[in-house]
């Protein structure tokens, strides 16, 4: 099953319509690192990461692992670890996964630009918890925490986020 994402800021999962936040740069079919746009296309749900100090492991059939303060994601297109999970500190530019703002309390790693990774085509594209007021993301898809947990409860390996073109 796919989480169908409309560029207007709504998503559908198993007949349930929910609000979502998308990239500040809109939705694009030509994603580039730093454009703040959400890539259009179908992106498999790879695995779930979560803050064990804040929530219990989400109920899901997807692989699940807790994150630690030393977890990051390389977003430096000139580094060999580009678009990969890394341990911090790291010599390249990286996003910290252990955040105070709660948006990464639950992270679903999406299969975007990962097999193979292509330099400069975007990194750290996740499904995660939305900010208050569904403020735009840097290119991810974000849902209310309750909606994200409901999606994960029904998610199975092979399911995906399908972002319609803008």
C-alpha positions in Angstrom: 0.0 0.0 0.0 1.2 3.5 -0.7 0.8 6.7 1.3 -0.4 8.9 -1.5 0.8 12.5 -1.1 -0.9 15.4 -2.8 1.2 18.6 -3.4 -1.7 20.5 -1.9 -0.6 19.2 1.6 -2.8 16.1 2.1 -2.1 12.4 2.2 -4.2 9.3 1.9 -3.5 6.0 3.6 -6.0 3.1 3.6 -8.9 5.5 3.0 -7.8 7.9 5.7 -7.2 11.5 4.6 -4.7 13.5 6.7 -2.8 16.7 6.5 0.9 16.7 5.7 3.7 19.2 5.3 6.0 19.2 2.3 9.2 21.0 1.3 9.4 24.8 1.4 10.4 24.6 -2.3 7.2 22.7 -3.3 7.3 19.4 -5.1 9.7 18.7 -7.9 10.6 16.1 -10.5 14.2 17.4 -10.6 15.4 17.3 -7.0 18.7 18.9 -6.2 20.6 19.1 -2.9 19.6 22.2 -1.0 16.5 23.1 -3.1 14.2 22.5 -0.1 11.8 20.7 -2.4 10.1 17.3 -1.9 10.9 14.9 -4.7 8.0 13.6 -6.8 7.9 9.9 -7.2 7.4 6.6 -5.3 9.8 6.1 -2.5 9.8 2.8 -0.5 9.5 2.8 3.3 13.0 1.4 4.2 13.1 1.5 8.0 11.9 3.3 11.1 14.2 5.2 13.5 12.9 6.6 16.8 13.8 8.4 20.1 13.5 5.7 22.7 13.8 8.3 25.4 10.6 9.9 24.2 8.4 7.2 22.8 8.1 3.4 22.7 9.1 1.6 19.6 6.4 2.1 16.9 4.3 -0.9 16.2 5.1 -1.8 12.6 6.2 -4.6 10.3 9.0 -2.5 9.0 12.5 -2.7 10.5 12.8 -0.5 13.6 15.8 0.8 15.5 16.4 3.5 18.2 18.6 6.5 17.5 21.3 7.9 19.7 22.7 11.4 20.2 25.6 10.4 18.0 23.4 9.6 14.9 23.5 11.8 11.9 22.9 11.7 8.1 25.5 13.0 5.7 24.1 15.7 3.4 27.5 16.7 1.9 27.4 15.8 -1.8 31.2 15.8 -2.2 31.7 13.2 0.6 31.6 9.4 0.0 29.0 9.0 2.8 26.5 11.3 1.0 22.9 10.3 1.8 23.9 7.7 4.4 23.5 7.3 8.1 26.7 8.3 9.9 28.1 8.5 13.4 28.8 12.0 14.8 31.1 13.8 14.9 31.8 13.3 11.2 34.2 15.2 8.9 31.5 16.1 6.4 28.4 18.3 6.7 25.7 16.2 8.4 22.2 16.5 9.7 21.8 15.6 13.4 19.0 13.0 14.0 18.9 13.6 17.7 16.9 16.8 17.8 15.2 18.8 20.5 12.2 19.9 18.3 10.6 16.4 18.3 10.2 16.2 14.5 12.6 13.3 14.5 11.1 11.4 17.4 9.9 9.1 14.6 11.7 9.0 11.3 10.9 6.7 8.3 13.9 6.4 6.0 12.6 6.6 2.4 14.3 4.9 -0.5 15.1 8.1 -2.3 18.5 8.5 -4.0 19.8 5.4 -2.2 20.3 2.6 -4.7 22.6 3.9 -6.1 23.3 7.2 -4.4 23.8 10.0 -7.0 25.8 13.0 -6.0 23.8 16.2 -5.5 20.3 14.7 -6.2 19.1 15.1 -2.6 19.7 13.5 0.8 17.9 12.8 4.1 14.4 12.6 2.5 12.3 11.2 5.3 8.8 10.8 6.5 8.7 12.3 9.9 6.6 14.2 12.5 5.2 17.5 11.4 6.0 20.8 13.1 3.3 22.8 14.8 1.0 24.3 12.1 2.5 21.9 9.5 5.3 24.3 8.7 7.2 23.4 5.6 10.0 20.9 5.7 13.4 21.0 4.0 12.2 18.4 1.4 10.7 15.7 3.6 7.0 14.6 4.0 5.7 15.2 7.6 2.6 14.0 9.3 1.0 14.6 12.7 2.6 12.1 15.1 -0.7 10.2 15.6 -1.2 9.9 11.8 2.4 8.8 11.3 2.1 6.1 14.0 -1.2 5.0 12.3 0.5 4.7 9.0 3.3 2.7 10.5 0.9 0.3 12.3 -0.4 -0.7 8.8 2.9 -0.5 6.9 4.5 -3.5 5.4 7.8 -4.0 3.6 7.3 -2.9 0.0 4.9 -0.1 0.9 5.9 3.4 -0.2 5.3 7.1 -0.1 4.0 8.2 -3.5 4.4 12.0 -4.0 2.3 13.3 -6.9 4.1 15.8 -9.2 3.5 19.5 -8.3 
